[in-house]
Amino acid sequence: MSNAGTLGRRDFRNAGDEELIGCSTSQVLWTAASGDVTFGHDSTSDYPPPRFITCNVPGTLNCTGWAPGEAMVERVLVAGIPLHFRPMSITAAGSTAEIVLEW
C-alpha cells in the first residue's frame, strides 16, 4: 500500500497487531450485516478510545452509539486484512455515521 499523507498517518504497534503504514486515495466502502462486524477494545493502545472493527462483506459500515468527539475506530480489518480508514465525525451520542475505508 502506498502512503497518502492527507489521511493522517498513524502507526499501530500493539502486541499481535500489524503496523498500519498508509494507503492509497481510492475509496472502498464496506457494509456489515448483523454478525459480520465486531467491535473491540484494545487496552494496550496509547490513543483513546481504542477500538477496532472486523468486517467481512463489501458495502458501507454504519456505526451507532458513539459518544461525541470520539475517534470512532483505531484500526479496521476487512476479511482479516488491516486497512486505513477515514471516519466521518460523530456529533452526538447515538448518532449513526458512515466509515469510508481507504484502500
C-alpha positions as CSV (number, residue, x, y, z in Angstrom):
1,M,0.0,0.0,0.0
2,S,1.2,3.5,-0.8
3,N,1.2,6.3,1.7
4,A,-1.3,9.1,1.5
5,G,-0.3,11.9,3.7
6,T,-3.6,13.7,3.6
7,L,-5.2,10.8,5.5
8,G,-3.3,11.5,8.7
9,R,-0.9,8.6,9.0
10,R,-1.0,6.6,12.3
11,D,1.1,3.6,13.3
12,F,-0.2,0.8,15.5
13,R,2.3,-1.3,17.3
14,N,0.2,-3.1,19.9
15,A,1.1,-6.7,20.7
16,G,-0.1,-9.0,18.0
17,D,-1.0,-6.2,15.6
18,E,0.4,-5.5,12.2
19,E,1.7,-1.9,11.8
20,L,-0.6,0.1,9.5
21,I,1.6,2.3,7.4
22,G,-0.7,4.1,5.0
23,C,-2.9,3.6,2.0
24,S,-3.8,4.9,-1.5
25,T,-6.6,7.5,-2.0
26,S,-9.0,5.2,-3.8
27,Q,-12.1,4.5,-1.6
28,V,-13.6,1.2,-0.9
29,L,-16.9,1.0,1.1
30,W,-17.8,-1.9,3.2
31,T,-21.0,-3.0,4.8
32,A,-21.6,-5.1,7.8
33,A,-24.8,-7.0,8.2
34,S,-25.6,-8.1,11.7
35,G,-23.0,-10.6,12.9
36,D,-20.5,-9.6,10.2
37,V,-18.9,-6.8,12.1
38,T,-17.3,-7.0,15.5
39,F,-16.4,-4.1,17.7
40,G,-13.5,-4.4,20.0
41,H,-11.4,-2.7,22.6
42,D,-7.6,-2.9,22.8
43,S,-6.5,-1.8,26.2
44,T,-2.8,-1.7,25.1
45,S,-3.4,1.3,22.8
46,D,-2.0,4.7,23.8
47,Y,-4.7,6.6,21.9
48,P,-8.2,6.6,23.5
49,P,-10.7,5.4,22.8
50,P,-9.0,2.3,21.3
51,R,-11.4,0.5,19.0
52,F,-11.3,-1.9,16.1
53,I,-13.7,-3.4,13.6
54,T,-13.7,-6.6,11.7
55,C,-15.7,-6.5,8.5
56,N,-16.2,-9.4,6.1
57,V,-18.6,-8.1,3.4
58,P,-18.5,-5.2,0.9
59,G,-20.6,-2.1,1.2
60,T,-20.8,0.6,3.8
61,L,-20.1,0.4,7.5
62,N,-22.8,2.2,9.6
63,C,-21.9,2.6,13.3
64,T,-24.2,3.8,16.0
65,G,-23.9,4.8,19.6
66,W,-20.5,6.5,19.6
67,A,-20.1,9.4,22.1
68,P,-19.5,12.9,20.9
69,G,-15.9,13.7,20.0
70,E,-14.8,10.0,20.0
71,A,-12.4,8.7,17.3
72,M,-14.7,6.0,16.0
73,V,-12.2,3.4,15.1
74,E,-8.5,2.9,15.5
75,R,-8.0,0.1,13.1
76,V,-10.1,-1.8,10.6
77,L,-9.8,-5.4,9.5
78,V,-11.6,-6.3,6.3
79,A,-11.7,-10.1,5.9
80,G,-8.7,-10.2,8.2
81,I,-6.7,-7.5,6.2
82,P,-5.8,-4.3,8.1
83,L,-6.7,-1.1,6.3
84,H,-6.6,2.6,7.0
85,F,-9.8,4.4,7.1
86,R,-11.3,7.9,7.2
87,P,-14.1,8.2,9.7
88,M,-16.7,10.9,9.5
89,S,-17.3,13.0,12.6
90,I,-19.8,11.9,15.3
91,T,-21.6,15.0,16.7
92,A,-24.0,13.4,19.2
93,A,-24.2,10.3,21.3
94,G,-26.3,7.7,19.5
95,S,-25.5,9.2,16.1
96,T,-25.2,7.0,13.0
97,A,-22.1,7.5,10.9
98,E,-20.6,6.0,7.8
99,I,-17.0,4.9,7.8
100,V,-15.3,5.3,4.4
101,L,-12.3,2.9,4.2
102,E,-9.3,4.0,2.2
103,W,-8.0,1.0,0.2
